[in-house]
Amino acid sequence: ISQFVSNIGSWMQGLAQGWLVYKLTDSPFLLGFVAFANSAPSLFLMLPAGVLADHLDRRRVVQLSQCAQALSALFIAIAIRMGHVTVWYIVAASVVSGVAISFSAPAYQAMIIDLLDDRARLSNAVAMNSLQFNLSRVLGPLLAGLTLSAWGSFWCFLVNALSFLP
């Protein structure tokens, strides 16, 4: 449930981030560049992070990664609230989040089996994980659109930062 809440917040931020970058710059290039900045770390770090997830305390890796993602979202929320947000702040926060996700994703996936009391239920756990991820992919952007239209991008970033608390 906590991963579901966190994923909803992340999808909300993803939509709000794109909207904010385009609103600030009116540049399709910078919109794509921010998405690249968020995804590129996974290309280079996901494999080594997976190896580390097998050698380190997975729970701790996930906790540290989620702290980094929460602080990144909070940083942008504060910058928006203070009126100092720039596209380069968003790029930097995207890189931080991308690096954190590169470590969190393999550790979380490997940790699923650690959370089970009966390994015979592994297929159910994998199915539930897929369900929560895909359902959050639907609900996150929907809630982001509602939040953006009602209260603005600050709240999408703040909700994402708070979504890591559970």
Contacts in CASP RR format, 6 or more apart in sequence:
PFRMAT RR
TARGET T0000
AUTHOR 0000-0000-0000
METHOD contacts of the structure
MODEL  1
ISQFVSNIGSWMQGLAQGWLVYKLTDSPFLLGFVAFANSAPSLFLMLPAG
VLADHLDRRRVVQLSQCAQALSALFIAIAIRMGHVTVWYIVAASVVSGVA
ISFSAPAYQAMIIDLLDDRARLSNAVAMNSLQFNLSRVLGPLLAGLTLSA
WGSFWCFLVNALSFLP
1 132 0 8 1.000
1 166 0 8 1.000
2 166 0 8 1.000
3 108 0 8 1.000
3 129 0 8 1.000
3 132 0 8 1.000
4 132 0 8 1.000
4 135 0 8 1.000
4 136 0 8 1.000
5 163 0 8 1.000
5 166 0 8 1.000
6 66 0 8 1.000
6 163 0 8 1.000
6 164 0 8 1.000
6 166 0 8 1.000
7 132 0 8 1.000
7 133 0 8 1.000
7 136 0 8 1.000
7 137 0 8 1.000
7 140 0 8 1.000
8 136 0 8 1.000
8 139 0 8 1.000
8 140 0 8 1.000
8 143 0 8 1.000
8 163 0 8 1.000
9 136 0 8 1.000
9 140 0 8 1.000
9 143 0 8 1.000
9 156 0 8 1.000
9 159 0 8 1.000
9 160 0 8 1.000
9 163 0 8 1.000
10 69 0 8 1.000
10 136 0 8 1.000
10 160 0 8 1.000
10 163 0 8 1.000
11 136 0 8 1.000
11 137 0 8 1.000
11 139 0 8 1.000
11 140 0 8 1.000
11 141 0 8 1.000
11 144 0 8 1.000
12 140 0 8 1.000
12 141 0 8 1.000
12 143 0 8 1.000
12 144 0 8 1.000
12 147 0 8 1.000
12 156 0 8 1.000
12 159 0 8 1.000
12 160 0 8 1.000
12 163 0 8 1.000
13 73 0 8 1.000
13 144 0 8 1.000
13 156 0 8 1.000
13 157 0 8 1.000
13 159 0 8 1.000
13 160 0 8 1.000
14 144 0 8 1.000
14 156 0 8 1.000
15 140 0 8 1.000
15 141 0 8 1.000
15 144 0 8 1.000
15 145 0 8 1.000
15 148 0 8 1.000
15 156 0 8 1.000
16 144 0 8 1.000
16 147 0 8 1.000
16 148 0 8 1.000
16 152 0 8 1.000
16 153 0 8 1.000
16 156 0 8 1.000
16 157 0 8 1.000
17 34 0 8 1.000
17 76 0 8 1.000
17 90 0 8 1.000
17 94 0 8 1.000
17 157 0 8 1.000
18 31 0 8 1.000
18 34 0 8 1.000
18 35 0 8 1.000
19 148 0 8 1.000
19 153 0 8 1.000
20 80 0 8 1.000
20 85 0 8 1.000
20 90 0 8 1.000
20 153 0 8 1.000
21 27 0 8 1.000
21 30 0 8 1.000
21 31 0 8 1.000
21 34 0 8 1.000
21 87 0 8 1.000
21 90 0 8 1.000
22 28 0 8 1.000
22 31 0 8 1.000
23 153 0 8 1.000
24 85 0 8 1.000
24 86 0 8 1.000
24 87 0 8 1.000
24 90 0 8 1.000
25 31 0 8 1.000
25 87 0 8 1.000
30 87 0 8 1.000
33 91 0 8 1.000
34 87 0 8 1.000
34 90 0 8 1.000
34 91 0 8 1.000
34 94 0 8 1.000
35 94 0 8 1.000
37 91 0 8 1.000
37 94 0 8 1.000
37 95 0 8 1.000
37 98 0 8 1.000
38 94 0 8 1.000
38 95 0 8 1.000
38 97 0 8 1.000
38 98 0 8 1.000
39 98 0 8 1.000
40 95 0 8 1.000
40 98 0 8 1.000
41 95 0 8 1.000
41 98 0 8 1.000
41 99 0 8 1.000
41 101 0 8 1.000
41 102 0 8 1.000
42 98 0 8 1.000
42 101 0 8 1.000
42 102 0 8 1.000
42 105 0 8 1.000
44 102 0 8 1.000
45 99 0 8 1.000
45 102 0 8 1.000
45 103 0 8 1.000
46 102 0 8 1.000
46 105 0 8 1.000
46 106 0 8 1.000
49 102 0 8 1.000
49 103 0 8 1.000
49 105 0 8 1.000
49 106 0 8 1.000
49 107 0 8 1.000
50 106 0 8 1.000
50 107 0 8 1.000
50 110 0 8 1.000
52 61 0 8 1.000
52 103 0 8 1.000
52 107 0 8 1.000
53 61 0 8 1.000
53 103 0 8 1.000
53 106 0 8 1.000
53 107 0 8 1.000
53 110 0 8 1.000
54 110 0 8 1.000
56 107 0 8 1.000
58 107 0 8 1.000
58 108 0 8 1.000
58 110 0 8 1.000
58 111 0 8 1.000
58 114 0 8 1.000
59 111 0 8 1.000
59 114 0 8 1.000
61 103 0 8 1.000
61 104 0 8 1.000
61 107 0 8 1.000
62 104 0 8 1.000
62 107 0 8 1.000
62 108 0 8 1.000
62 111 0 8 1.000
64 100 0 8 1.000
64 103 0 8 1.000
65 100 0 8 1.000
65 101 0 8 1.000
65 103 0 8 1.000
65 104 0 8 1.000
65 107 0 8 1.000
66 100 0 8 1.000
66 104 0 8 1.000
66 164 0 8 1.000
67 164 0 8 1.000
68 96 0 8 1.000
68 97 0 8 1.000
68 99 0 8 1.000
68 100 0 8 1.000
69 96 0 8 1.000
69 97 0 8 1.000
69 100 0 8 1.000
69 101 0 8 1.000
69 104 0 8 1.000
69 160 0 8 1.000
69 164 0 8 1.000
70 160 0 8 1.000
70 161 0 8 1.000
70 162 0 8 1.000
70 164 0 8 1.000
70 165 0 8 1.000
71 96 0 8 1.000
71 161 0 8 1.000
72 93 0 8 1.000
72 96 0 8 1.000
72 97 0 8 1.000
72 100 0 8 1.000
73 93 0 8 1.000
73 97 0 8 1.000
73 157 0 8 1.000
73 158 0 8 1.000
73 160 0 8 1.000
73 161 0 8 1.000
73 164 0 8 1.000
74 157 0 8 1.000
74 158 0 8 1.000
74 161 0 8 1.000
75 89 0 8 1.000
75 93 0 8 1.000
76 85 0 8 1.000
76 89 0 8 1.000
76 90 0 8 1.000
76 93 0 8 1.000
76 157 0 8 1.000
77 154 0 8 1.000
77 157 0 8 1.000
77 158 0 8 1.000
77 161 0 8 1.000
79 85 0 8 1.000
79 86 0 8 1.000
79 89 0 8 1.000
80 153 0 8 1.000
80 154 0 8 1.000
80 157 0 8 1.000
81 154 0 8 1.000
109 129 0 8 1.000
112 122 0 8 1.000
112 125 0 8 1.000
112 126 0 8 1.000
112 129 0 8 1.000
113 119 0 8 1.000
113 122 0 8 1.000
113 125 0 8 1.000
115 125 0 8 1.000
116 122 0 8 1.000
116 125 0 8 1.000
143 159 0 8 1.000
144 156 0 8 1.000
147 155 0 8 1.000
147 156 0 8 1.000
147 159 0 8 1.000
148 156 0 8 1.000
END
